[in-house]
Amino acid sequence: MSNTMKADVLYGARDIRIEPFKLPELRPGMVLLRNRRVGICGSDLHYYEYGYCAAFVPDRPFVLGHELAAEVAEVADDVYTVSIGARVTVNPARNCGFCDYCRSGRANLCRKTIMLGSASTTPPTDGALAEFVVVRADQCHVLPEEVDDGLGAMMEPFAVALHAVKRAGVVSGRRVLVTGAGTIGLLVAIAARAFGAIPIAISDIVAARRVKALELGVDAALDPLTADLSEKVRELTGDGFDLIFEASGSPIALRGAFDMVRPGGTIVQVGTLGTEDVPIPANLLMNREINLIGSMRYGDVFDEAIRLVASGRVNLRPLINGVFTIDESVKAFAFAADKSQSFKVQIQL
């Protein structure tokens, strides 16, 4: 095998180059994956558009990508849990496995997590937008035949949504609003419906995303900029939503959630709000006994996500509306950045 591979290498804002890159080294406990399908995430887009993501500023060119379906190409001598030739999806967050968070079942809060395709480490950790990637064996989750590569690469964003819904507690029969109809918001709506929420509303300032939400089966799609928003919320819910998932990452949307949640209701913050403090109405939090919950990446939900998709209980395929080859990566990122038409864009390796 050659010691180089083809990869999408980010050099800076809107500067992605398709070029030879060093083949990752297989170390003990690790597996070498031949990538088959890789999705473009919102964080990938932020790196592409600005050259950084929130507080993470890369100190060298690196490979993006952390949503993937792949084939196991090689395993280290001490790996017995996955076999060469197996088709897998990957939890791209590699936790330490030893800290209090990892040992108490909250590995998504591990302070030593290494994330594929991220500048959260120095130097950055190269990701999956390349022919090969190396991950720890326990990050791999085997895909059944019912879950093809496109759906396999959807498991990571769906796991984000599934974890958020599980953070909310009981969902069945609850009145739900999702603010933000991007990929994660739509996936949250799909997951909430799978667990019995009704009605489900979604809000977004982009008309095309509201249309997509209705196509996917939500009960109402709201424009948060309309003057009669409060009236529409009362028509749907009476006293407000039981659960609101804030998936847009907008401080304005978070503030609005406090006005639309019913007393005793719950707001789950899923969207990334950046690094600056965001004011919230603490008095409403107190006198309405509103629950404000954070949701970070995913708990141990990947296998559950795979089962939900394999069973047909949830259908993620309508969200995939752009598939490009690696040689078309620049075009793929440009399309993904257009929020008026793109939802989940993937690259075929």
Phi, psi and omega in degrees: 000138178297156178269009175230164180214164175279137183210156169271113184249123178274121177259337182172190183302123180054033180230081175253130182239133177269110189206167176296141182221151183297132176295132181294150183274133176278120182245168180306140180079001187248165174228147175263124181252137171266107186292139181246317179215132183227129179271153175263120183264166177301324178291323174301317180296322179295317175299318182295316185281328187240345182087357178209172177222111183055238182272001186265109182244114183293143178258005176200162173300143180209171184263128178277179170106125177215006175253112190211153163239137188210169176246135179290118182263329183199148178232150176292160184299334184263013182257126181232357187273339176227153185244153175302134181097344179293145176262128189224158161250171191225135164280109189282356180263105182269105181276171184284329179085356187235342185284174181300321181295314180297318184284343180259011177085014180237053184297338178293348178259004180304127182284351182250020181298137174249121187253129177301140174063041186220147174264021176289346174248161176235115359290170180299155176266119182293146185252208194257000178280062182202172181293328182223156172211151177249132176224165175287147187302322183285358174277348185271139177230119186292136180263133174284168182301329182293343182251103182282181186297320179299314178290325178300322178285351176271352186295325181294306178296326177294326177296323175302312182294317182296318178298318180298317179296321179290330176296333183284347182088220181293127182249331185304127178077000182274148177274121192237138169238136172245122177264119184104112183253038168283192184302312182294317179300316178295322178292324175298316178299317179297316180293319179297320178295320179299331180262012168097011179292142176196133353282166175240123176245155177222145180234144178197148179280346181266119185300319182299327179286326176295320178298316180298320180299318178294322177298328182276357172104011175292159184277335180205142176239120189251142172265112184293350181268355181284149183289333184262026182300315182299320179296319179294324178295318178297321179297323182282324194233341188083273186259006180123169181282144175290319183228134172235126175256115180270105187244007183268338186073022182257124176302326178295319179294320178297315179298318180296331181298327180293335178275342184252352179271143181283157175305134183082001181280180187231136172247126177250119180271111180254320183290146179281125186263003181089192188260348181276150177295144181243123179294140174230154180282086186298330180292321175296320178304321183282303191280349172255002182049052178279138177264124177247117188236139173266152177225114186248115179051248188209146168275212182272071188240001186298315181294322176296318178300317179298317181296320180297320180286315182298326181284345184086004180293329173234145181241110182264349187300322181298344179280339181277106183234024174194121177233124184234159173279166180296329178290345178258022188299320179299317177296321180297316180293322178296318179293317181297330181284348180272097185290347181282345183223341185261149173235277175245116178256134181233155178244128179272125180266000000 
